[in-house]
Amino acid sequence: MRKVFLFLGLFCLFLTGCGKQNEGAVLKEFQDKVNSADAYYLTGNMELVNNEDVYSYKINVAYERDDHYKIELINLVNDHEQVILRNEEGVYIITPSLNKSFKFQSDWPYNNSQVYLLSSLMDDLSNDGNRTFEKVDDGYIFTSSVNYPNNEKLVSQKIYLGNDYLPTKVVVMDADGNPQITMVFDKIDLKIDFNDTYFDLGSVINTDNKEEKKEEKDTSETQEPNEEGTKTKETATIDDIIYPMYLPVNTYLTNQERVSTDDGERMILTFSGDSAFTLIEETVSYSDKAEIIPTYGTVELVGASLAVVNDNSANWFDNGIEYYLVSDVMTTDELLQVVRSISVLPVSK
């Protein structure tokens, strides 16, 4: 009889892994799928909670071994598209509608968690010895810590794997368990091949179609005939000043100045006090020639747009406006609190 019970116990151990071993087997299946993929393409939808606002994005991710990444983020409200591109030349944040891009040398995507990258999810699970695991009817749920150094509000995540051991959903939460980022995966293709130019900058900023894009842009602008009857392009203006919804303690607006530029207008907002900073808002338009702006820093999604963030400044495009915020006294965390509070909708002072 003892031999029978011993056999049943060993059989149970082999069949279920008895909890922790089963968790390890599931994680290994996920790791093996990610590590064996020379390339993958995935699509999904992401929701980002930013203060009282919720931003929804369509996400398309392409990866190819040797550090090639192309992530397309399309705002589902206004169709504003931005692209993160990494190739052997560097990392780019590209705004195709403006034919402009930031270029910088960076460790992205390896310097913090990335909710839409398989390798990042795998690393978060592998590096957290205190992760938890649950078997559910349609797959598995891991809970782990996250690494968002510029957003201390994000502390943990739930990673949902299907029975094929691939992610179906990821939810990043704050300390109270409230969802802050939700990524739902529609499709993951681990057997895709990309052409030789797929990860080139020219695949995003297509110089072959510059004139066509320029014509599309010109027809969308208001044009008025002059005295000779010919049409002239109206200079872009900043109709509504965008003010931060959040200001650090003992910090207040002391000056605002509107300046005319060759392409439109520039607003310079000066905030003084304990956490002094300057916010510049400037109209931008489509560039006939692809414009590459060298810079340095990290990539941050700050609500409705991608920003380049470094120790004392943040730079981003949104809705035809370029924003630049700089401070000599604020920490990066304080600076980003102000940046994330800058709504795309105009608000009063």
Secondary structure, DSSP 8 states (H G I E B T S, - for coil): -HHHHHHHHHHHHHHH-TTHHHHHHHHHHHHHHHHH-SEEEEEEEEEEEETTEEEEEEEEEEEETTTEEEEEEEETTT--EEEEEEETTEEEEEETTTTEEEEE---TTTTS--TT-HHHHHHHHHH-TT-EEEEETTEEEEEEE---TT-TT--EEEEEEETTSSEEEEEEE-TT--EEEEEEEEEEESS----TTTTSGGGTS-GGGHHHHHHHHHHHS-EEE-TTS-EEE------S---BS---TTEEEEEEEEEE-SSSEEEEEEEEETT-EEEEEEE----SS-EEEE--SEEEE-SSSEEEE-SSEEEEEETTEEEEEE-SSS-HHHHHHHHHTB-SS----
